[in-house]
Amino acid sequence: MTEISVRRVDYGYFVRPAAETGTGTPRVEPTLGYLVDHPQAGVILVDTGMGSDPEVDAWYNPTRVPLPRALEAAGADITDVRMVMNCHLHFDHCGGNPQLAGRPVFAQRAELDLARAPESHTLPGLVDHPGAHIEELTGEAEIAPGVLIVPTPGHTAGHQSLVVRRRDGTVIVAGQSHDNATLFTSDALGHHATVGTQPSWLPRLLALDPRAIYFAHDNAIWTP
């Protein structure tokens, strides 16, 4: 049987302003998606790039790689995508969803409730666009053999991660569960040492014995 592959998609970068970094200085961050090529289910795309809006652009100054070009650079075509999972519905994770109309998009109910609220934290046109096919979840879900969605709330109430069980070990695409691999390391070590407070879902992810964890805004990869 062909192995499930996971590869990175580069959607560009943006400048997180000093007001959001907690360091007093701005920080440039990559925007990364991931292609999961499943031998039975086809291509599953985790996150679709950065959406556009004048207010968003003025605040984050993004440099975008359009979805078709980003997929091409990763060795895929937009017509290859069969399913989409957004880790959450901020502009920098679901910007290409309207270009994938008709494909099932997996999202937690809690995230959809936030996105559709009057004071929405995302751009509504990226969620309920023409042809949107949203598969609403209320917890864990296996969307293909060996591919599991696990809620990892924190950054948003409906944040979720994708677990891929491969023969050589489990790979997790953790999106923005943490801003970077270093912060995940700190929480993982804190959990083992019983020091500090970690997310309630962390034991679930660690129990899956991941050999690698990928993030949406960090080129670094966590390994045990």
N, CA, C and O of each residue as an XYZ file, in Angstrom:
896
protein
N       0.845     -1.198      0.000
C       0.000      0.000      0.000
C       0.883      1.253      0.000
O       1.864      1.316      0.741
N       0.547      2.232     -0.812
C       1.289      3.486     -0.872
C       1.161      4.230      0.453
O       0.087      4.282      1.053
N       2.276      4.803      0.895
C       2.284      5.546      2.153
C       1.574      6.893      2.002
O       1.562      7.471      0.916
N       0.985      7.390      3.090
C       0.418      8.730      3.123
C       1.576      9.720      3.217
O       2.437      9.587      4.087
N       1.601     10.703      2.332
C       2.672     11.701      2.379
C       2.137     13.023      2.911
O       0.961     13.350      2.750
N       3.026     13.773      3.549
C       2.706     15.109      4.063
C       3.796     16.056      3.580
O       4.979     15.829      3.830
N       3.394     17.118      2.887
C       4.392     18.085      2.442
C       3.867     19.506      2.622
O       2.662     19.755      2.656
N       4.816     20.418      2.735
C       4.514     21.804      3.083
C       4.109     22.607      1.858
O       4.571     22.352      0.745
N       3.224     23.594      2.086
C       2.832     24.568      1.072
C       3.174     25.955      1.610
O       2.788     26.302      2.726
N       3.895     26.743      0.823
C       4.328     28.082      1.239
C       3.381     29.127      0.666
O       3.323     29.314     -0.550
N       2.638     29.806      1.535
C       1.690     30.837      1.110
C       2.235     32.252      1.266
O       1.501     33.216      1.047
N       3.493     32.399      1.636
C       4.069     33.722      1.800
C       4.315     34.050      3.260
O       4.589     33.158      4.063
N       4.218     35.331      3.609
C       4.501     35.745      4.978
C       3.776     37.057      5.280
O       3.278     37.735      4.381
N       3.731     37.392      6.561
C       3.132     38.660      6.988
C       3.918     39.196      8.171
O       4.740     38.491      8.758
N       3.658     40.447      8.515
C       4.350     41.084      9.637
C       3.373     41.193     10.808
O       2.396     41.940     10.757
N       3.660     40.437     11.851
C       2.816     40.532     13.045
C       3.250     41.776     13.818
O       4.406     41.871     14.230
N       2.336     42.733     14.020
C       2.737     43.997     14.649
C       3.142     43.816     16.104
O       2.806     42.821     16.747
N       3.868     44.801     16.601
C       4.376     44.739     17.972
C       3.255     44.546     18.990
O       3.460     43.933     20.038
N       2.069     45.072     18.680
C       0.940     44.949     19.608
C       0.527     43.493     19.823
O      -0.149     43.187     20.805
N       0.924     42.588     18.918
C       0.512     41.187     19.026
C       1.637     40.245     19.420
O       1.379     39.092     19.765
N       2.884     40.713     19.375
C       3.990     39.778     19.595
C       4.338     39.582     21.058
O       4.904     38.555     21.432
N       4.000     40.566     21.893
C       4.370     40.488     23.291
C       5.830     40.798     23.560
O       6.296     40.653     24.690
N       6.565     41.226     22.527
C       7.990     41.518     22.681
C       8.296     42.999     22.511
O       9.411     43.445     22.785
N       7.306     43.759     22.058
C       7.534     45.181     21.821
C       8.076     45.487     20.445
O       8.274     46.653     20.102
N       8.323     44.449     19.641
C       8.808     44.637     18.271
C       7.999     43.770     17.324
O       7.497     42.722     17.729
N       7.861     44.190     16.053
C       7.148     43.351     15.090
C       7.939     42.083     14.771
O       9.138     41.993     15.034
N       7.227     41.099     14.194
C       7.859     39.821     13.855
C       7.312     39.336     12.512
O       6.100     39.311     12.301
N       8.198     38.957     11.620
C       7.777     38.407     10.330
C       7.542     36.907     10.493
O       8.396     36.192     11.019
N       6.379     36.434     10.037
C       6.025     35.025     10.202
C       5.641     34.407      8.864
O       4.968     35.050      8.059
N       6.059     33.166      8.615
C       5.605     32.478      7.409
C       4.146     32.069      7.553
O       3.631     31.943      8.664
N       3.496     31.866      6.434
C       2.153     31.286      6.415
C       2.243     29.981      5.642
O       2.492     29.974      4.437
N       2.037     28.875      6.352
C       2.278     27.558      5.792
C       1.019     26.706      5.815
O       0.265     26.709      6.788
N       0.807     25.983      4.735
C      -0.222     24.955      4.675
C       0.455     23.614      4.476
O       1.679     23.531      4.376
N      -0.362     22.551      4.419
C       0.188     21.211      4.268
C      -0.709     20.370      3.379
O      -1.932     20.375      3.517
N      -0.073     19.646      2.459
C      -0.761     18.718      1.580
C      -0.609     17.311      2.130
O       0.506     16.843      2.358
N      -1.718     16.648      2.340
C      -1.713     15.250      2.767
C      -2.212     14.434      1.584
O      -3.385     14.503      1.218
N      -1.312     13.664      0.992
C      -1.653     12.874     -0.196
C      -1.987     11.459      0.263
O      -1.105     10.681      0.626
N      -3.291     11.140      0.239
C      -3.784      9.874      0.771
C      -4.056      8.910     -0.379
O      -4.711      9.294     -1.348
N      -3.574      7.673     -0.302
C      -3.722      6.757     -1.435
C      -5.164      6.409     -1.771
O      -5.451      6.002     -2.897
N      -6.076      6.561     -0.819
C      -7.479      6.252     -1.086
C      -8.333      7.512     -1.217
O      -9.152      7.615     -2.131
N      -8.144      8.462     -0.314
C      -9.006      9.645     -0.270
C      -8.543     10.763     -1.188
O      -9.299     11.700     -1.444
N      -7.314     10.684     -1.690
C      -6.789     11.763     -2.521
C      -6.121     12.835     -1.676
O      -5.696     12.576     -0.550
N      -6.031     14.032     -2.224
C      -5.294     15.116     -1.577
C      -6.179     15.872     -0.582
O      -7.250     16.368     -0.931
N      -5.708     15.945      0.656
C      -6.355     16.730      1.709
C      -5.460     17.945      1.944
O      -4.259     17.795      2.165
N      -6.030     19.133      1.899
C      -5.264     20.365      2.070
C      -5.564     20.974      3.434
O      -6.719     21.250      3.760
N      -4.518     21.181      4.225
C      -4.649     21.849      5.521
C      -4.278     23.314      5.335
O      -3.116     23.643      5.093
N      -5.255     24.176      5.447
C      -5.145     25.632      5.279
C      -4.895     26.005      3.815
O      -4.262     25.268      3.058
N      -5.420     27.184      3.450
C      -5.480     27.533      2.028
C      -4.884     28.899      1.714
O      -5.074     29.409      0.610
N      -4.165     29.505      2.663
C      -3.502     30.768      2.376
C      -4.216     31.975      2.946
O      -5.177     31.852      3.706
N      -3.727     33.150      2.562
C      -4.170     34.418      3.153
C      -5.229     35.111      2.306
O      -5.045     35.318      1.107
N      -6.335     35.465      2.941
C      -7.358     36.258      2.285
C      -6.967     37.724      2.233
O      -6.008     38.148      2.878
N      -7.724     38.496      1.453
C      -7.387     39.904      1.239
C      -8.507     40.813      1.719
O      -9.689     40.549      1.501
N      -8.104     41.878      2.372
C      -9.034     42.879      2.865
C      -8.207     44.126      3.175
O      -7.121     43.998      3.740
N      -8.680     45.337      2.827
C      -7.857     46.539      3.043
C      -7.413     46.723      4.486
O      -6.264     47.087      4.736
N      -8.300     46.478      5.432
C      -7.940     46.656      6.841
C      -6.915     45.623      7.279
O      -5.953     45.942      7.977
N      -7.133     44.371      6.857
C      -6.187     43.305      7.175
C      -4.818     43.597      6.569
O      -3.790     43.428      7.225
N      -4.815     44.040      5.302
C      -3.549     44.301      4.619
C      -2.782     45.438      5.287
O      -1.557     45.385      5.396
N      -3.500     46.464      5.732
C      -2.844     47.592      6.387
C      -2.236     47.181      7.728
O      -1.208     47.719      8.140
N      -2.876     46.228      8.405
C      -2.420     45.813      9.729
C      -1.263     44.812      9.659
O      -0.324     44.884     10.452
N      -1.340     43.869      8.697
C      -0.377     42.762      8.659
C       0.623     42.835      7.495
O       1.595     42.081      7.471
N       0.392     43.727      6.542
C       1.320     43.884      5.428
C       1.737     42.533      4.817
O       2.929     42.234      4.745
N       0.771     41.722      4.381
C       1.121     40.383      3.902
C       1.758     40.387      2.518
O       1.462     41.242      1.684
N       2.630     39.423      2.293
C       3.156     39.111      0.974
C       2.651     37.717      0.624
O       3.091     36.728      1.209
N       1.729     37.639     -0.326
C       1.007     36.397     -0.589
C       1.597     35.613     -1.757
O       2.096     36.186     -2.726
N       1.528     34.301     -1.640
C       1.708     33.406     -2.779
C       0.319     32.852     -3.085
O      -0.246     32.144     -2.251
N      -0.254     33.155     -4.261
C      -1.611     32.695     -4.561
C      -1.734     31.177     -4.491
O      -0.774     30.455     -4.762
N      -2.905     30.708     -4.130
C      -3.138     29.278     -3.914
C      -2.677     28.414     -5.086
O      -1.937     27.458     -4.855
N      -3.071     28.695     -6.333
C      -2.638     27.808     -7.424
C      -1.117     27.745     -7.555
O      -0.560     26.675     -7.799
N      -0.444     28.885     -7.394
C       1.017     28.904     -7.540
C       1.683     28.194     -6.361
O       2.688     27.505     -6.539
N       1.128     28.360     -5.161
C       1.687     27.684     -3.988
C       1.565     26.168     -4.124
O       2.491     25.431     -3.788
N       0.418     25.712     -4.619
C       0.221     24.273     -4.801
C       1.149     23.733     -5.888
O       1.714     22.648     -5.751
N       1.300     24.493     -6.957
C       2.189     24.066     -8.039
C       3.621     23.898     -7.533
O       4.299     22.932     -7.884
N       4.076     24.836     -6.711
C       5.425     24.755     -6.160
C       5.596     23.538     -5.255
O       6.704     23.028     -5.086
N       4.475     23.073     -4.670
C       4.507     21.896     -3.805
C       4.250     20.611     -4.584
O       4.165     19.531     -3.998
N       4.127     20.726     -5.902
C       3.956     19.545     -6.736
C       2.533     19.088     -6.889
O       2.289     17.908     -7.140
N       1.568     20.008     -6.744
C       0.159     19.647     -6.864
C      -0.568     20.695     -7.698
O      -0.027     21.759     -7.995
N      -1.781     20.379     -8.062
C      -2.645     21.287     -8.807
C      -3.914     21.505     -7.997
O      -4.327     20.634     -7.232
N      -4.524     22.661     -8.166
C      -5.731     22.963     -7.388
C      -6.839     21.946     -7.655
O      -7.679     21.707     -6.788
N      -6.849     21.347     -8.841
C      -7.872     20.343     -9.159
C      -7.619     19.027     -8.424
O      -8.504     18.174     -8.368
N      -6.417     18.853     -7.859
C      -6.106     17.625     -7.119
C      -6.772     17.587     -5.750
O      -6.986     16.510     -5.193
N      -7.102     18.762     -5.201
C      -7.582     18.834     -3.818
C      -8.980     18.239     -3.715
O      -9.890     18.627     -4.447
N      -9.137     17.288     -2.791
C     -10.435     16.630     -2.579
C     -11.126     17.090     -1.304
O     -12.355     17.120     -1.236
N     -10.338     17.449     -0.294
C     -10.901     17.870      0.991
C     -10.036     18.974      1.569
O      -8.854     19.088      1.244
N     -10.640     19.794      2.436
C      -9.928     20.894      3.092
C     -10.185     20.830      4.590
O     -11.312     20.599      5.028
N      -9.128     21.036      5.372
C      -9.284     21.266      6.805
C      -8.567     22.554      7.152
O      -7.355     22.662      6.968
N      -9.302     23.526      7.650
C      -8.682     24.751      8.176
C      -8.458     24.547      9.663
O      -9.374     24.145     10.382
N      -7.236     24.822     10.132
C      -7.008     24.665     11.574
C      -7.905     25.626     12.347
O      -8.373     25.303     13.439
N      -8.145     26.818     11.774
C      -9.162     27.740     12.269
C      -9.455     28.723     11.141
O      -8.870     28.622     10.062
N     -10.351     29.667     11.382
C     -10.887     30.462     10.279
C     -10.437     31.916     10.283
O     -11.175     32.788      9.825
N      -9.242     32.193     10.791
C      -8.664     33.522     10.598
C      -8.260     33.691      9.136
O      -8.092     32.712      8.408
N      -8.106     34.948      8.717
C      -7.884     35.264      7.303
C      -6.682     34.548      6.707
O      -6.669     34.244      5.514
N      -5.666     34.276      7.531
C      -4.421     33.718      7.014
C      -4.427     32.199      6.926
O      -3.403     31.589      6.620
N      -5.577     31.586      7.194
C      -5.680     30.131      7.124
C      -6.757     29.653      6.153
O      -6.733     28.500      5.721
N      -7.692     30.519      5.809
C      -8.798     30.082      4.941
C      -8.958     30.978      3.721
O     -10.024     30.997      3.106
N      -7.906     31.726      3.361
C      -8.019     32.701      2.275
C      -8.330     32.110      0.926
O      -8.939     32.774      0.087
N      -7.920     30.851      0.691
C      -8.174     30.233     -0.604
C      -9.417     29.380     -0.655
O      -9.695     28.769     -1.687
N     -10.186     29.315      0.435
C     -11.379     28.461      0.447
C     -12.354     28.735     -0.698
O     -12.875     27.784     -1.282
N     -12.627     30.023     -1.047
C     -13.569     30.250     -2.151
C     -13.103     29.658     -3.487
O     -13.928     29.376     -4.357
N     -11.800     29.471     -3.654
C     -11.292     28.868     -4.889
C     -11.463     27.353     -4.904
O     -11.194     26.700     -5.912
N     -11.912     26.800     -3.779
C     -12.105     25.361     -3.660
C     -13.566     25.035     -3.406
O     -13.884     24.060     -2.725
N     -14.447     25.847     -3.949
C     -15.897     25.645     -3.784
C     -16.274     24.233     -4.209
O     -15.779     23.712     -5.208
N     -17.164     23.625     -3.423
C     -17.629     22.278     -3.708
C     -16.882     21.205     -2.956
O     -17.427     20.126     -2.722
N     -15.639     21.475     -2.568
C     -14.909     20.489     -1.781
C     -15.358     20.551     -0.330
O     -15.622     21.643      0.175
N     -15.455     19.427      0.354
C     -15.811     19.468      1.765
C     -14.744     20.183      2.586
O     -13.551     19.917      2.440
N     -15.186     21.091      3.446
C     -14.302     21.831      4.356
C     -14.690     21.438      5.773
O     -15.820     21.678      6.198
N     -13.759     20.835      6.506
C     -14.036     20.360      7.856
C     -13.714     21.457      8.863
O     -12.605     21.991      8.878
N     -14.696     21.791      9.706
C     -14.519     22.839     10.712
C     -15.341     22.482     11.946
O     -16.409     21.879     11.841
N     -14.835     22.856     13.103
C     -15.560     22.622     14.346
C     -16.721     23.599     14.470
O     -16.629     24.748     14.038
N     -17.807     23.132     15.061
C     -18.978     23.996     15.264
C     -18.601     25.244     16.045
O     -19.073     26.337     15.730
N     -17.754     25.094     17.062
C     -17.343     26.251     17.870
C     -16.645     27.291     17.014
O     -16.803     28.490     17.244
N     -15.870     26.846     16.023
C     -15.170     27.787     15.153
C     -16.139     28.482     14.211
O     -16.017     29.681     13.962
N     -17.090     27.742     13.695
C     -18.098     28.325     12.801
C     -18.951     29.339     13.550
O     -19.298     30.387     13.004
N     -19.290     29.030     14.798
C     -20.074     29.975     15.601
C     -19.317     31.295     15.761
O     -19.910     32.370     15.667
N     -18.004     31.210     16.003
C     -17.191     32.420     16.124
C     -17.141     33.187     14.809
O     -17.286     34.409     14.783
N     -16.934     32.455     13.718
C     -16.778     33.094     12.412
C     -18.061     33.775     11.953
O     -18.018     34.747     11.198
N     -19.199     33.267     12.407
C     -20.491     33.802     11.963
C     -21.091     34.790     12.969
O     -22.192     35.296     12.754
N     -20.390     35.061     14.038
C     -20.883     35.996     15.048
C     -20.851     37.421     14.506
O     -20.073     37.718     13.599
N     -21.697     38.317     15.056
C     -21.713     39.717     14.586
C     -20.339     40.371     14.644
O     -19.968     41.112     13.734
N     -19.588     40.107     15.697
C     -18.218     40.614     15.805
C     -17.270     39.501     15.364
O     -16.515     38.963     16.172
N     -17.315     39.165     14.085
C     -16.572     38.025     13.573
C     -15.069     38.257     13.642
O     -14.589     39.379     13.481
N     -14.335     37.168     13.887
C     -12.878     37.242     13.932
C     -12.258     36.871     12.591
O     -11.038     36.742     12.488
N     -13.075     36.700     11.576
C     -12.544     36.354     10.262
C     -13.259     37.175      9.204
O     -14.067     38.045      9.531
N     -12.965     36.904      7.929
C     -13.637     37.577      6.828
C     -14.779     36.676      6.378
O     -14.523     35.598      5.841
N     -16.035     37.083      6.579
C     -17.177     36.190      6.329
C     -17.190     35.578      4.932
O     -17.613     34.434      4.765
N     -16.732     36.325      3.928
C     -16.738     35.816      2.568
C     -15.804     34.651      2.340
O     -15.886     33.987      1.307
N     -14.914     34.389      3.289
C     -14.012     33.247      3.174
C     -14.623     31.979      3.763
O     -14.090     30.885      3.579
N     -15.736     32.127      4.468
C     -16.364     30.989      5.141
C     -17.619     30.550      4.394
O     -17.680     29.434      3.879
N     -18.617     31.425      4.335
C     -19.888     31.095      3.686
C     -19.939     31.697      2.283
O     -20.830     32.486      1.970
N     -18.997     31.325      1.459
C     -18.896     31.818      0.091
C     -19.780     30.974     -0.825
O     -20.204     29.891     -0.424
N     -20.069     31.433     -2.036
C     -20.849     30.617     -2.980
C     -20.190     29.263     -3.221
O     -18.998     29.180     -3.513
N     -20.976     28.220     -3.094
C     -20.462     26.871     -3.314
C     -19.775     26.255     -2.115
O     -19.207     25.168     -2.219
N     -19.817     26.943     -0.955
C     -19.177     26.399      0.239
C     -19.850     25.093      0.654
O     -21.077     25.002      0.692
N     -19.047     24.100      0.959
C     -19.532     22.783      1.411
C     -18.856     22.484      2.750
O     -17.813     21.831      2.796
N     -19.452     22.959      3.819
C     -18.845     22.853      5.142
C     -19.362     21.605      5.853
O     -20.567     21.383      5.971
N     -18.408     20.798      6.322
C     -18.710     19.628      7.143
C     -18.479     20.025      8.600
O     -17.338     20.156      9.043
N     -19.567     20.214      9.335
C     -19.478     20.707     10.712
C     -19.163     19.558     11.667
O     -19.833     18.526     11.648
N     -18.142     19.742     12.501
C     -17.728     18.727     13.458
C     -17.961     19.221     14.886
O     -18.005     20.424     15.143
N     -18.109     18.277     15.799
C     -18.245     18.613     17.219
C     -17.281     17.778     18.060
O     -17.609     17.345     19.164
N     -16.111     17.566     17.524
C     -15.120     16.766     18.231
C     -14.216     16.060     17.246
O     -14.032     16.520     16.119
N     -13.650     14.940     17.672
C     -12.743     14.200     16.809
C     -13.502     13.545     15.651
O     -14.675     13.192     15.775
N     -12.806     13.395     14.533
C     -13.414     12.755     13.371
C     -12.320     12.164     12.501
O     -11.326     12.830     12.215
N     -12.493     10.928     12.079
C     -11.593     10.311     11.105
C     -12.144     10.602      9.721
O     -13.214     10.108      9.364
N     -11.424     11.403      8.931
C     -11.934     11.836      7.630
C     -11.412     10.961      6.490
O     -11.884     11.067      5.358
N     -10.450     10.105      6.786
C      -9.929      9.122      5.848
C      -9.183      8.096      6.680
O      -8.761      8.407      7.794
N      -9.005      6.877      6.172
C      -8.273      5.888      6.961
C      -6.895      6.397      7.381
O      -6.058      6.725      6.540
N      -6.677      6.458      8.684
C      -5.407      6.921      9.202
C      -5.270      8.421      9.316
O      -4.196      8.913      9.662
N      -6.324      9.160      9.035
C      -6.279     10.628      9.102
C      -7.384     11.102     10.043
O      -8.570     10.899      9.779
N      -6.980     11.733     11.139
C      -7.900     12.081     12.222
C      -7.814     13.565     12.544
O      -6.724     14.123     12.673
N      -8.974     14.198     12.673
C      -9.037     15.575     13.155
C      -9.249     15.552     14.666
O     -10.120     14.843     15.171
N      -8.436     16.343     15.387
C      -8.522     16.410     16.846
C      -8.675     17.875     17.262
O      -7.848     18.701     16.877
N      -9.695     18.216     18.029
C      -9.819     19.600     18.516
C      -8.634     19.973     19.393
O      -8.233     19.211     20.273
N      -8.074     21.162     19.143
C      -6.963     21.692     19.956
C      -7.240     23.164     20.261
O      -6.488     24.037     19.827
N      -8.314     23.446     21.002
C      -8.708     24.840     21.247
C      -7.680     25.598     22.063
O      -6.892     25.025     22.815
N      -7.719     26.913     21.884
C      -6.811     27.794     22.614
C      -6.628     29.073     21.839
O      -7.096     30.130     22.262
N      -5.952     28.992     20.709
C      -5.814     30.186     19.862
C      -7.197     30.697     19.480
O      -7.458     31.900     19.525
N      -8.078     29.779     19.106
C      -9.517     30.045     18.995
C     -10.248     28.869     19.631
O      -9.659     27.811     19.850
N     -11.526     29.055     19.926
C     -12.295     28.000     20.591
C     -12.460     26.767     19.718
O     -12.633     25.660     20.226
N     -12.408     26.958     18.406
C     -12.622     25.839     17.500
C     -11.384     25.386     16.770
O     -11.485     24.710     15.747
N     -10.212     25.744     17.271
C      -8.976     25.319     16.606
C      -8.892     23.790     16.589
O      -9.320     23.124     17.532
N      -8.332     23.244     15.499
C      -8.208     21.804     15.370
C      -6.893     21.455     14.670
O      -6.318     22.271     13.950
N      -6.434     20.217     14.901
C      -5.199     19.725     14.308
C      -5.490     18.448     13.541
O      -6.492     17.776     13.781
N      -4.592     18.123     12.609
C      -4.758     16.930     11.782
C      -3.681     15.917     12.135
O      -2.490     16.229     12.126
N      -4.113     14.708     12.444
C      -3.223     13.612     12.806
C      -3.142     12.646     11.632
O      -4.165     12.188     11.125
N      -1.927     12.339     11.206
C      -1.706     11.427     10.082
C      -0.889     10.247     10.586
O       0.264     10.405     10.990
N      -1.487      9.075     10.560
C      -0.796      7.863     11.020
C      -0.080      7.217      9.827
O      -0.720      6.688      8.918
N       1.244      7.270      9.847
C       2.073      6.675      8.812
C       2.761      5.421      9.367
O       2.828      5.226     10.580
N       3.269      4.575      8.465
C       3.945      3.362      8.916
C       5.204      3.695      9.717
O       5.595      2.940     10.607
N       5.834      4.822      9.398
C       7.062      5.187     10.106
C       6.797      6.103     11.301
O       7.735      6.668     11.863
N       5.537      6.256     11.693
C       5.203      7.061     12.859
C       4.145      8.097     12.560
O       3.837      8.374     11.401
N       3.592      8.664     13.610
C       2.502      9.627     13.479
C       3.053     11.030     13.242
O       3.995     11.469     13.902
N       2.438     11.722     12.279
C       2.750     13.119     11.993
C       1.515     13.946     12.342
O       0.395     13.556     12.013
N       1.710     15.079     13.003
C       0.591     15.951     13.353
C       0.811     17.322     12.738
O       1.880     17.914     12.885
N      -0.199     17.817     12.055
C      -0.215     19.195     11.583
C      -1.010     19.984     12.609
O      -2.238     19.914     12.642
N      -0.303     20.735     13.447
C      -0.928     21.370     14.614
C      -1.305     22.825     14.385
O      -1.749     23.503     15.311
N      -1.133     23.316     13.150
C      -1.595     24.659     12.820
C      -1.048     25.715     13.750
O       0.165     25.870     13.891
N      -1.957     26.444     14.390
C      -1.557     27.490     15.332
C      -1.940     27.101     16.759
O      -2.271     27.954     17.583
N      -1.889     25.803     17.030
C      -2.060     25.370     18.425
C      -1.027     26.069     19.302
O      -1.284     26.411     20.456
N       0.157     26.269     18.707
C       1.232     27.084     19.287
C       1.800     27.944     18.168
O       1.777     27.547     17.003
N       2.308     29.113     18.517
C       2.871     29.989     17.491
C       4.126     29.407     16.867
O       4.457     29.722     15.724
N       4.826     28.563     17.607
C       6.049     27.986     17.068
C       6.388     26.695     17.808
O       5.792     26.369     18.834
N       7.367     25.966     17.253
C       7.761     24.680     17.814
C       8.375     24.822     19.202
O       8.233     23.928     20.036
N       9.058     25.941     19.456
C       9.678     26.150     20.764
C       8.635     26.217     21.873
O       8.831     25.655     22.950
N       7.528     26.903     21.609
C       6.466     26.985     22.609
C       5.821     25.630     22.849
O       5.448     25.311     23.978
N       5.686     24.826     21.793
C       5.163     23.466     21.981
C       6.126     22.649     22.839
O       5.699     21.910     23.726
N       7.431     22.784     22.573
C       8.437     22.077     23.369
C       8.286     22.414     24.849
O       8.335     21.530     25.704
N       8.103     23.696     25.140
C       7.967     24.126     26.526
C       6.761     23.473     27.190
O       6.848     23.018     28.330
N       5.636     23.425     26.479
C       4.442     22.802     27.045
C       4.611     21.292     27.190
O       4.184     20.714     28.190
N       5.235     20.646     26.194
C       5.431     19.198     26.271
C       6.330     18.835     27.454
O       6.037     17.890     28.186
N       7.414     19.576     27.645
C       8.296     19.313     28.772
C       7.615     19.638     30.094
O       7.785     18.926     31.083
N       6.840     20.721     30.101
C       6.106     21.070     31.312
C       5.112     19.987     31.703
O       4.914     19.708     32.885
N       4.486     19.379     30.693
C       3.544     18.284     30.966
C       4.271     17.101     31.604
O       3.793     16.537     32.588
N       5.418     16.724     31.051
C       6.160     15.578     31.594
C       6.711     15.873     32.982
O       6.798     14.984     33.829
N       7.076     17.116     33.205
C       7.648     17.490     34.502
C       6.589     17.928     35.504
O       6.909     18.246     36.650
N       5.320     17.944     35.073
C       4.196     18.436     35.879
C       4.483     19.822     36.438
O       4.282     20.092     37.622
N       4.957     20.691     35.555
C       5.256     22.073     35.914
C       4.433     22.995     35.027
O       4.400     22.816     33.809
N       3.765     23.984     35.626
C       2.999     24.942     34.848
C       1.651     24.382     34.414
O       1.226     23.310     34.844
N       0.996     25.148     33.545
C      -0.328     24.776     33.051
C      -0.274     24.649     31.533
O       0.142     25.575     30.836
N      -0.694     23.509     31.036
C      -0.678     23.244     29.602
C      -2.110     23.071     29.090
O      -3.031     22.882     29.884
N      -2.302     23.136     27.768
C      -3.647     22.932     27.222
C      -4.208     21.569     27.622
O      -3.465     20.593     27.722
N      -5.503     21.505     27.848
C      -6.134     20.264     28.306
C      -6.010     19.140     27.279
O      -6.058     17.963     27.637
N      -5.851     19.502     25.999
C      -5.762     18.486     24.948
C      -4.351     17.961     24.737
O      -4.169     17.008     23.980
N      -3.344     18.549     25.380
C      -1.962     18.161     25.119
C      -1.705     16.671     25.394
O      -1.031     16.028     24.590
N      -2.209     16.101     26.485
C      -1.975     14.669     26.695
C      -2.523     13.810     25.557
O      -1.950     12.769     25.237
N      -3.616     14.232     24.951
C      -4.173     13.468     23.832
C      -3.189     13.440     22.667
O      -2.951     12.379     22.092
N      -2.614     14.586     22.312
C      -1.666     14.609     21.199
C      -0.401     13.815     21.535
O       0.096     13.061     20.699
N       0.116     13.979     22.744
C       1.337     13.272     23.109
C       1.114     11.764     23.184
O       2.024     10.985     22.904
N      -0.103     11.352     23.565
C      -0.415      9.919     23.631
C      -0.391      9.261     22.256
O      -0.264      8.041     22.152
N      -0.513     10.074     21.189
C      -0.439      9.545     19.828
C       0.999      9.267     19.398
O       1.243      8.772     18.298
N       1.954      9.593     20.282
C       3.378      9.329     20.061
C       3.867      9.922     18.736
O       4.401      9.200     17.893
N       3.686     11.238     18.550
C       4.090     11.837     17.271
C       5.606     11.810     17.080
O       6.369     12.021     18.022
N       6.023     11.545     15.842
C       7.451     11.639     15.517
C       7.790     13.008     14.966
O       8.959     13.392     14.918
N       6.753     13.760     14.542
C       6.971     15.115     14.030
C       5.676     15.900     14.142
O       4.589     15.366     13.920
N       5.805     17.186     14.492
C       4.646     18.078     14.538
C       4.990     19.330     13.750
O       6.037     19.943     13.959
N       4.096     19.700     12.840
C       4.275     20.855     11.965
C       3.346     21.987     12.409
O       2.285     21.752     12.988
N       3.771     23.215     12.123
C       3.013     24.390     12.547
C       2.762     25.326     11.369
O       3.432     25.246     10.340
N       1.793     26.205     11.538
C       1.365     27.089     10.454
C       2.247     28.311     10.301
O       2.329     28.878      9.211
N       2.917     28.733     11.383
C       3.700     29.963     11.335
C       5.143     29.750     11.798
O       5.769     30.652     12.354
N       5.655     28.548     11.560
C       7.027     28.246     11.943
C       7.587     27.209     10.987
O       6.977     26.160     10.782
N       8.749     27.491     10.398
C       9.404     26.514      9.540
C      10.006     25.365     10.345
O      10.257     24.290      9.799
N      10.239     25.586     11.642
C      10.796     24.530     12.494
C       9.762     23.437     12.711
O       8.557     23.689     12.724
N      10.262     22.208     12.883
C       9.429     21.034     13.116
C       9.761     20.478     14.491
O      10.932     20.278     14.816
N       8.725     20.224     15.311
C       8.959     19.626     16.620
C       9.199     18.136     16.457
O       8.485     17.461     15.715
N      10.210     17.623     17.154
C      10.441     16.193     17.210
C      10.678     15.797     18.660
O      11.174     16.611     19.439
N      10.338     14.578     19.043
C      10.519     14.182     20.439
C      11.983     14.004     20.790
O      12.308     13.671     21.930
